Amino acid sequence: MRYDVTQVTIYDWGAAVPFADCVFRLIPIERRGQRVHVSDLTVDPAAATMIDGLDFFGNHVTRVGFRRSHRRLTIRATAAVTVAPAPSLDPDPSPAHEAIRDRAAASRSLASDDPIQFLFPSRWVPLNPAVTEWAASSFPPGRTIVAGALALTRRIHADFAYDPAATDVATPLARAFAERRGVCQDFAHVMIAGLRGLGLPAAYVSGYLRTVPPPGEEKLAGADAMHAWVEVWCGADLGWIGFDPTNGIAVGCDHIVVGHGRDYTDVSPVTGIILSAGSQGLTVAVDVVETGAPGSAASDMVAETPTISPPGR
């Protein structure tokens, strides 16, 4: 599947901002199964400095400095991306989860994509005994890693209520788990905490999910949005496999990866510092337009804009 992706993010500041240094992670990344043909990122007002690079996990990072006073910041990110169809997901041939646990724990690599990087507690994903115990029922002795991860994905989808008003970017994982409510960021963090508590490597993934309007209805401009899901290390042969707990499915070619890391902190779309005072307003519009071969319908899937950390958070 080939897509044209556009995201426009607008900050309206309550007072003039004479100085800001920001980091953007808004451009999809090159990886297995995903190719970025072209991408662009522009800002208004014009930046004094703009430096592109990669972070430790291979995410595309743009460091931007503003030295002109402004009341509004507009960020426009565009990309043309091809996503290959995901291989058929058969849980039976995958290794037992105990084998995955033992292989991951034995790793001595420092590579950014090695499972050892995704085994330990992180800023937004502490190990939580209640979450570990809850997740453990999806992994009875001898169950394969893919079967267990898929079962956990479906349980979160069934047991948790999607409620954008229930949480924000700073809501602790323990609260989202206890209340069984939240958004994709919360569901991904809960799943990762459960897996890591069992010694299973799990990564947080941020990106886009293509959506399709109901039959007979026209797709609205800007109606798509950012999304979050989980990747689980399933052994050297299978590698990292994506699971979407918000929708209770394995990840397919409707999912476009922007970045991955240990939790939301590693892939926050906008971070940085500003010199200002007062309130702020934020609007985000996303368009994911299919330009290639037809793919799977996603009309029943939930895509959302997670709370974006504003410069200064």
Buried (B, 14 or more C-beta within 10 A) or exposed (E): BBBBBBBBBBBEBEEEBEBBBBBBBBBBBEEEBBBBEEBEBEBEBEBEEBEEEEBEBBBBBBBBBBEEEBEEBBBBBBBBBBBEEBEEBEBEEBBBBBBBBEBBEEBEEEEBBBBBBBBEBBEBBBBBEEBBEBBBEBBEEEBBBBBBBBBBBBBBBEEBEBBBEBBEBEBBBBEBBEBBBBBBBBBBBBBBBBBBBBBBBBBBBBBBBBBBEEEEEEBEEBBBBBBBBBBBBBBEEBEBBBBBBBBBBBBBBBBBBBBBBBBBBBBBBBBBEBBBEEEBEBEBBBBBBBEBEEBBEBEEBBBBBBBBBBBBB
